[in-house]
Amino acid sequence: MKALDIALKDLKRSFRSAFALVFMFGVPLLMAGMFYFMFGGTANANTFNLPVTKVVIANLDQGGEAFKNIQAQIPGVTAATSMGDLIVSTLEDKSFASLMQVSLGENAEAARTAVDQQKAGVALIIPADFSTRFSNLSGQASLELYQDPTLTIGPGIVQSILDQFMDSLSGAKIAAAVTVKQTGSTDPALIGRVMQQYLAASPKGDPTGTLLDIQDIQPSSKSTDLLQKIIGPILGAMTIFYAFFTGTTTAQSILREDEEGTLPRLFTTPTTQSTILGGKFLSVGLTVVVQMVVLLLLGELIFHIAWGSLVPVSLITIGTIMAAATFGIFVNSFLKDTSQSGLVFGGVLTVTGMLGMLPILSGAASTSGVLATISLAVPQGWSVRGLIQAMNGAPLNTILLTLAVQVMMSIVFFMVGLLRFRKRYA
């Protein structure tokens, strides 16, 4: 019981430190969060709604006799008195209601003013001679599109619809012009047949049909799986990396209390040295337990990471806790005082931690290959290996083999550290 009391006392001291809490939990989660948003974590929303663009149209087109001559040849134009009317009716179609809100302007200046005052996003100005120019086989007709420079999506949609619409009719016009040039005939019946045949190739034989294909594409499971395959190993590796730091810095309390004189005073009490050191060692393990469990749970809750089945994940977590705690005891047993800790922590732990993370840093997150083999030279590498195996659904016998190596390494670390501390305080 005394060993447990000592362990709980040290545990409370560790979690009262704001720096320790940020180091144990904040930094790993922050690193994972950065990668989460970098790789499109916000793209997991269920829907994306395009903004409705306000379009004001100044239809100045006067129509004309030339337009009447080809009016019967163009599907959907029978109710229109000009090409401008046809354009207006196309943009007012109910299929575009979720994309644009169309209104009519009195003149070109009023339409431009509406855009300048941000009452509309796009102004479409149809000139008075648009039908006449378009109906003339050798004539060129143009539209004026005036837009709010701060908008991109809405004006782009309007322009795309107009481009498809005009391309279809312009193609028919070109086909008619080629026919006239080759045959030398300007017979309206011949021109009409050519235009009808060309427009028949348009969707549903109607230039106003299927101008824009709108599809609601939901996030695919493949993209979500890819995101989790990136974020999961990264957070897992960060958890292991900082667990070893936590184990080593927590074990440093033995050296700190030795320098402060509290540890020698404890040795003068009836409590045995083995009990005191046991309590110190136990506090290291409990601290790493809390850190590992919290980070794994937060990873699942915040980033929806699938760590794998409960039994394999639990076994590898236990093995990692044992390795991190005993490695911390092992490292501190070789230090004379806390002044040496900065160099050792910054050098030894960083180097071994980066070596252990090689399978993750390579981007493959695999247990095979040269880098994965090199990582097994350090205890962090075996923890990362076990995590990858658990996440990939490896067989239980494979997990147990990895756990066995972690346990054996932990026994060696603990025995060496225990013997050295006992010798120091004998």
C-alpha positions in Angstrom: 0.0 0.0 0.0 2.9 2.4 0.8 4.2 1.9 -2.8 0.8 2.7 -4.2 0.6 5.9 -2.0 4.0 7.0 -3.2 2.9 6.3 -6.8 -0.4 8.2 -6.5 1.4 11.2 -4.9 3.8 11.4 -7.8 1.0 10.9 -10.3 -0.9 13.9 -8.8 2.2 16.0 -9.0 2.7 15.2 -12.7 -0.8 16.1 -13.7 -0.8 19.3 -11.8 1.8 20.7 -14.2 0.3 22.6 -17.1 3.5 22.1 -19.1 3.3 18.3 -18.6 -0.3 18.2 -19.7 0.4 20.2 -22.8 3.4 18.0 -23.6 1.5 14.7 -23.0 -1.8 15.5 -24.6 -1.8 18.8 -26.4 1.2 18.4 -28.7 0.3 14.9 -30.1 -3.3 16.0 -30.7 -2.1 19.3 -32.3 0.2 17.4 -34.6 -2.5 15.0 -35.7 -5.0 17.9 -36.1 -2.6 19.8 -38.4 -2.4 16.8 -40.7 -6.1 16.2 -40.4 -6.9 19.6 -41.8 -4.0 19.6 -44.3 -5.4 16.4 -45.9 -9.0 17.6 -46.1 -10.6 16.8 -42.8 -13.1 19.5 -43.3 -14.2 17.9 -46.6 -16.1 15.3 -44.6 -19.2 17.4 -44.5 -22.3 15.6 -45.8 -23.4 18.4 -48.2 -22.1 21.4 -50.1 -24.6 24.1 -51.2 -23.7 26.4 -54.1 -24.6 30.0 -53.5 -27.6 31.4 -55.4 -26.4 34.0 -57.8 -28.6 37.0 -58.6 -28.7 37.7 -62.3 -30.2 40.8 -63.8 -30.9 40.7 -67.5 -31.2 43.8 -69.7 -33.0 42.3 -72.8 -32.8 45.0 -75.5 -33.2 42.6 -78.4 -35.7 43.8 -80.9 -36.0 40.5 -82.9 -36.6 41.1 -86.6 -37.6 39.5 -89.9 -34.4 37.5 -90.2 -35.1 35.8 -86.8 -38.7 35.0 -87.9 -37.3 33.1 -90.9 -35.3 30.7 -88.7 -37.6 30.7 -85.7 -39.5 27.6 -86.8 -36.3 25.6 -87.2 -35.1 26.0 -83.6 -36.8 23.8 -81.0 -38.3 25.8 -78.1 -38.3 29.1 -79.9 -41.9 29.2 -81.1 -43.0 31.3 -78.1 -40.1 33.7 -78.3 -40.1 36.8 -80.4 -36.3 37.2 -80.3 -33.1 35.4 -79.4 -33.0 37.5 -76.3 -36.4 36.1 -75.2 -35.1 32.6 -75.7 -32.0 33.3 -73.6 -34.2 34.8 -70.8 -36.5 31.9 -70.8 -33.6 29.5 -70.7 -32.0 31.1 -67.6 -35.4 31.3 -65.9 -35.9 27.6 -66.3 -36.9 26.0 -63.0 -33.9 23.6 -63.2 -31.6 26.5 -62.5 -33.7 27.9 -59.6 -31.3 26.6 -57.0 -28.3 28.3 -58.7 -29.6 31.6 -59.9 -32.3 34.2 -59.3 -33.2 36.0 -62.5 -34.7 39.4 -62.8 -35.1 41.9 -65.6 -33.5 45.3 -65.8 -34.9 48.3 -67.6 -31.6 49.0 -69.5 -27.9 48.2 -69.7 -27.0 51.0 -67.3 -29.5 49.9 -64.7 -28.2 46.3 -64.9 -24.6 47.4 -64.4 -25.6 49.6 -61.5 -27.3 46.7 -59.8 -24.0 44.8 -59.9 -21.9 47.8 -58.8 -24.2 48.2 -55.8 -24.0 44.4 -55.1 -27.7 44.0 -55.6 -26.9 41.4 -58.2 -23.8 39.3 -58.9 -24.1 39.2 -62.7 -25.6 41.5 -65.3 -26.4 40.1 -68.8 -26.9 42.7 -71.5 -28.4 41.5 -74.8 -28.0 44.2 -77.5 -30.9 45.4 -79.6 -29.6 43.8 -82.9 -28.6 40.5 -81.3 -31.3 38.5 -83.2 -30.6 40.3 -86.5 -26.8 39.6 -86.3 -27.3 36.0 -85.2 -29.8 35.3 -87.9 -27.5 36.5 -90.6 -25.3 33.6 -91.7 -22.3 35.8 -92.1 -23.0 38.1 -89.1 -21.5 37.9 -85.6 -23.5 38.4 -82.4 -22.2 39.0 -78.9 -23.5 39.2 -75.4 -22.1 41.4 -72.6 -21.6 39.7 -69.2 -20.9 42.2 -66.4 -20.0 40.6 -63.0 -19.0 41.3 -59.5 -15.2 40.8 -59.4 -15.5 39.3 -55.9 -17.5 36.4 -57.1 -16.2 33.4 -59.0 -18.5 30.4 -58.8 -21.8 32.1 -59.7 -20.6 34.0 -62.7 -18.8 30.9 -63.9 -22.0 28.9 -63.8 -23.9 31.6 -65.7 -21.2 31.8 -68.3 -21.0 28.0 -68.7 -24.7 27.8 -69.4 -24.6 30.6 -71.9 -21.5 29.1 -73.6 -23.2 25.8 -74.1 -26.4 27.4 -75.3 -24.7 29.6 -77.8 -22.3 27.0 -78.9 -25.2 24.7 -79.9 -26.9 27.4 -81.9 -23.7 28.7 -83.4 -22.9 25.2 -84.6 -26.2 25.0 -86.4 -25.5 28.4 -87.9 -22.1 27.3 -89.1 -23.6 24.1 -90.6 -26.1 26.1 -92.5 -23.4 28.5 -93.8 -21.3 25.6 -95.0 -24.3 24.1 -96.8 -25.1 27.4 -98.5 -21.4 27.8 -99.6 -21.3 24.3 -101.0 -24.7 24.1 -102.7 -25.0 27.8 -103.6 -28.6 27.6 -102.5 -30.2 29.9 -99.9 -33.5 28.0 -99.9 -35.0 28.4 -96.4 -36.3 24.8 -96.5 -32.8 23.4 -97.1 -31.3 25.6 -94.4 -34.0 24.5 -92.0 -33.4 20.8 -92.6 -29.6 21.3 -92.1 -30.3 23.1 -88.8 -32.8 20.6 -87.6 -30.3 17.7 -88.3 -27.5 19.5 -86.5 -29.7 20.3 -83.5 -30.9 16.7 -83.3 -27.4 15.9 -82.1 -27.9 18.2 -79.1 -29.3 16.6 -75.9 -33.0 15.8 -76.6 -32.7 17.6 -79.9 -33.1 20.9 -78.0 -30.3 23.5 -77.5 -31.9 24.5 -74.2 -31.8 21.0 -72.8 -29.2 19.6 -70.4 -27.1 22.8 -70.3 -25.7 21.9 -66.9 -25.4 18.6 -65.2 -25.8 19.0 -61.4 -24.9 16.0 -59.3 -24.9 15.7 -55.5 -21.7 13.7 -54.8 -21.4 12.4 -51.3 -18.0 11.9 -49.7 -16.9 8.5 -50.7 -15.8 5.9 -48.2 -12.6 5.5 -50.1 -11.6 9.2 -49.5 -12.6 8.8 -45.8 -10.6 5.6 -45.5 -7.6 7.3 -47.1 -7.8 10.1 -44.6 -8.0 7.7 -41.7 -5.0 5.7 -43.0 -3.0 8.9 -42.9 -4.2 10.4 -39.6 -4.4 7.2 -37.6 -0.8 6.1 -37.9 0.4 9.7 -37.4 -1.5 10.1 -34.1 -0.5 6.6 -33.1 3.1 7.3 -33.8 2.9 10.7 -31.9 1.3 8.9 -29.0 4.1 6.4 -28.8 6.8 9.0 -29.3 5.6 11.2 -26.5 4.8 8.2 -24.2 8.5 7.4 -24.1 9.2 11.0 -23.4 6.7 11.0 -20.6 8.1 7.7 -19.1 11.6 9.2 -19.1 10.7 12.6 -17.7 8.5 11.1 -15.0 11.3 8.7 -13.9 13.5 11.8 -13.7 11.6 12.7 -10.5 13.9 10.1 -8.7 17.0 12.2 -9.6 15.3 15.4 -8.8 14.2 14.3 -5.4 17.7 13.0 -4.8 19.1 16.4 -5.5 16.5 18.1 -3.3 17.2 15.8 -0.4 13.7 14.3 -0.1 14.6 10.9 -1.4 17.5 10.4 1.1 15.1 11.4 3.9 12.6 8.8 2.7 15.3 6.2 2.9 15.7 6.9 6.6 12.0 6.1 7.3 10.8 2.6 8.2 9.7 2.2 4.6 12.0 -0.1 2.8 14.1 1.1 -0.1 12.5 -1.4 -2.4 9.0 -0.1 -1.5 10.1 3.5 -2.2 11.7 2.7 -5.5 8.7 0.5 -6.4 6.4 3.4 -5.8 8.5 5.6 -7.9 8.6 3.1 -10.7 4.8 2.5 -10.4 4.1 6.2 -10.8 6.0 6.2 -14.1 3.8 3.3 -15.4 0.5 4.9 -14.2 1.4 8.2 -15.9 2.0 6.5 -19.2 -1.2 4.5 -18.8 -3.3 7.6 -18.4 -1.6 9.3 -21.4 -1.9 6.3 -23.7 -5.6 5.6 -22.9 -6.7 9.2 -23.1 -4.9 9.9 -26.5 -6.3 6.7 -28.0 -9.8 7.5 -26.9 -9.6 11.1 -28.1 -8.2 9.9 -31.4 -11.3 7.8 -31.9 -13.7 10.5 -30.7 -12.2 13.5 -32.4 -10.7 12.1 -35.6 -12.8 8.9 -35.8 -9.7 6.7 -36.0 -10.3 3.0 -36.2 -7.5 1.6 -34.0 -8.5 -2.0 -34.6 -10.1 -4.8 -32.5 -10.1 -4.3 -28.8 -7.9 -7.2 -27.8 -5.0 -6.5 -30.2 -5.1 -2.8 -29.4 -5.2 -3.5 -25.7 -2.2 -5.9 -25.9 -0.1 -3.5 -27.9 -1.0 -0.6 -25.6 0.0 -2.7 -22.5 3.3 -3.6 -24.2 3.9 0.1 -25.1 3.2 1.2 -21.6 5.6 -1.3 -20.2 8.3 -0.4 -22.7 7.9 3.4 -22.2 7.9 3.2 -18.4 10.9 0.8 -18.1 12.9 2.6 -20.8 12.5 5.8 -18.7 13.8 4.0 -15.6 16.6 2.5 -17.7 17.8 5.8 -19.2 17.6 7.7 -15.8 19.7 5.0 -14.1 22.7 6.1 -16.2 22.4 9.8 -15.4 24.3 11.3 -12.5 22.0 14.3 -12.1 19.2 16.3 -13.8 21.7 18.6 -15.5 22.5 15.7 -17.9 18.8 15.2 -18.7 18.5 17.9 -21.4 21.2 16.4 -23.6 20.0 12.8 -23.1 16.3 13.6 -23.5 16.9 15.8 -26.6 19.3 13.4 -28.1 18.6 9.8 -27.1 14.8 10.1 -27.0 14.5 12.1 -30.2 16.8 9.8 -32.2 15.2 6.6 -30.9 11.8 8.1 -31.4 12.4 9.1 -35.0 13.9 5.7 -35.8 10.9 4.0 -34.4 8.6 6.2 -36.5 10.4 5.4 -39.8 7.6 3.2 -41.1 5.2 6.1 -40.6 7.5 8.9 -41.8 8.1 6.9 -45.0 4.4 7.3 -45.8 3.8 3.6 -46.2 2.8 2.7 -42.7 3.9 -0.9 -43.3 5.6 -3.5 -41.2 7.7 -4.7 -44.2 10.6 -3.1 -45.9 14.1 -1.8 -45.0 12.9 1.1 -43.0 10.5 -1.0 -41.0 13.3 -3.4 -40.2 15.7 -0.6 -39.1 13.0 0.8 -36.8 13.0 -2.5 -34.8 16.4 -1.6 -33.4 14.7 0.6 -30.8 11.7 -0.1 -28.5 9.6 2.6 -30.1 9.8 0.7 -33.4 8.2 -2.4 -31.9 5.4 -0.3 -30.5 4.8 1.3 -33.9 4.9 -2.1 -35.5 2.3 -3.4 -33.1 0.1 -0.4 -33.7 0.2 -0.9 -37.5 -0.5 -4.6 -37.1 -3.6 -3.9 -34.9 -4.9 -1.2 -37.3 -4.4 -3.6 -40.3 -6.2 -6.4 -38.5 -3.2 -8.7 -38.2 -3.8 -12.2 -36.7 -3.6 -12.5 -32.9 -0.5 -14.7 -33.0 1.4 -11.9 -34.9 0.3 -9.4 -32.2 1.4 -11.8 -29.5 4.8 -12.1 -31.0 5.3 -8.3 -31.1 4.0 -8.1 -27.5 6.5 -10.8 -26.4 9.4 -8.8 -27.8 8.0 -5.7 -26.0 7.7 -7.6 -22.7 11.3 -9.0 -23.0 12.7 -5.6 -23.7 10.8 -4.1 -20.8 12.1 -6.8 -18.4 15.7 -6.1 -19.5 15.2 -2.3 -19.1 13.6 -2.7 -15.7 16.2 -5.1 -14.3 19.1 -2.9 -15.4 17.5 0.2 -14.1 16.5 -1.4 -10.8 20.0 -2.8 -10.2 21.7 0.5 -11.0 19.4 2.5 -8.7 19.7 0.0 -5.9 23.5 0.1 -6.2 23.4 4.0 -6.2 21.3 4.2 -3.0 22.7 1.1 -1.2 
